[in-house]
C-alpha cells in the first residue's frame, strides 16, 4: 500500500480520478513488475510518474462534471431507496391480502 501526499495545485479528487482512469492505470501497470502473477510497484518510479495537469478552464469543467456526477449519484441512491421501500410495501400489501 502506498499513501500519497497532497501535491500543490492538484486536488486529491483529480489525482484519484487520473490514476483510476484507463490512461493512469496503463502507466501504473507499465511501471510495475510481476512475480508469480503479483504486481510489485517500484515506488521511486511511481512517484516520478508525470501527471497531466488541466488548465484553469479544464479544471472548472472537470469540477462541474464532478459536482454533477455527485449530485446524480445521490439522486440515484435516493431513487433506489424509494424503490426498495415501494417494493417492500407492495409485497407486504400483497402478502397481507392473500392471507385473509
C-alpha positions in Angstrom: 0.0 0.0 0.0 1.3 3.5 -0.9 -0.1 6.7 0.6 0.3 9.8 -1.5 0.5 13.3 0.0 -1.1 16.4 -1.4 0.6 18.0 -4.4 0.3 21.8 -4.8 -2.2 22.6 -7.5 -3.6 19.1 -7.7 -6.8 18.1 -5.9 -6.9 14.7 -4.4 -10.1 14.0 -6.4 -8.3 14.8 -9.6 -5.3 12.7 -8.7 -7.6 9.8 -7.8 -9.6 10.2 -11.0 -6.5 10.3 -13.1 -4.8 7.3 -11.5 -8.1 5.4 -11.8 -8.5 6.2 -15.5 -7.5 3.8 -18.3 -4.5 6.0 -19.1 -3.4 6.2 -15.4 -3.9 2.5 -14.9 -1.9 1.8 -18.0 1.0 3.9 -16.8 1.0 2.3 -13.4 0.9 -1.2 -14.9 3.8 -0.2 -17.2 5.8 0.8 -14.1 5.1 -2.4 -12.2 6.9 -5.7 -12.4 5.4 -9.1 -11.9 6.5 -12.1 -9.9 4.2 -15.1 -9.6 1.3 -13.1 -11.1 1.6 -10.4 -8.3 2.4 -6.8 -9.3 5.3 -5.1 -7.5 5.4 -1.3 -7.7 8.8 0.5 -7.8 7.9 3.4 -5.6 10.6 5.8 -6.9 9.4 5.3 -10.5 5.8 5.6 -9.4 6.4 8.9 -7.6 8.1 10.3 -10.7 5.0 9.5 -12.8 4.1 12.6 -14.8 0.5 13.8 -14.0 -1.0 15.9 -16.8 -2.5 19.0 -15.3 -5.5 20.6 -16.9 -5.6 24.4 -17.5 -7.9 26.6 -15.5 -10.8 26.3 -17.9 -10.5 22.5 -18.0 -10.3 22.4 -14.2 -13.5 24.4 -13.9 -15.2 22.0 -16.4 -13.9 18.9 -14.5 -15.1 20.4 -11.2 -18.6 21.0 -12.7 -18.7 17.4 -14.1 -17.6 16.0 -10.7 -20.2 18.1 -8.9 -22.9 17.0 -11.4 -21.8 13.4 -11.0 -22.0 13.5 -7.2 -25.5 15.0 -7.4 -26.7 12.4 -9.9 -25.2 9.6 -7.6 -27.1 11.0 -4.6 -30.3 11.1 -6.6 -29.8 7.6 -7.9 -29.2 6.3 -4.3 -32.4 8.1 -3.2 -34.4 6.7 -6.0 -33.1 3.2 -5.2 -34.1 3.6 -1.6 -37.6 4.8 -2.6 -38.0 1.8 -5.0 -36.9 -0.6 -2.2 -39.5 0.9 0.1 -42.2 0.7 -2.6 -41.4 -2.9 -3.3 -41.4 -3.7 0.4 -44.8 -2.0 0.8 -46.3 -3.7 -2.3 -45.0 -7.2 -1.2 -46.4 -6.6 2.3 -49.8 -5.5 0.9 -49.9 -8.5 -1.4 -49.0 -11.0 1.2 -51.3 -9.4 3.7 -54.3 -9.6 1.2 -53.6 -13.2 0.3 -53.5 -14.5 3.9 -57.1 -13.3 4.7 
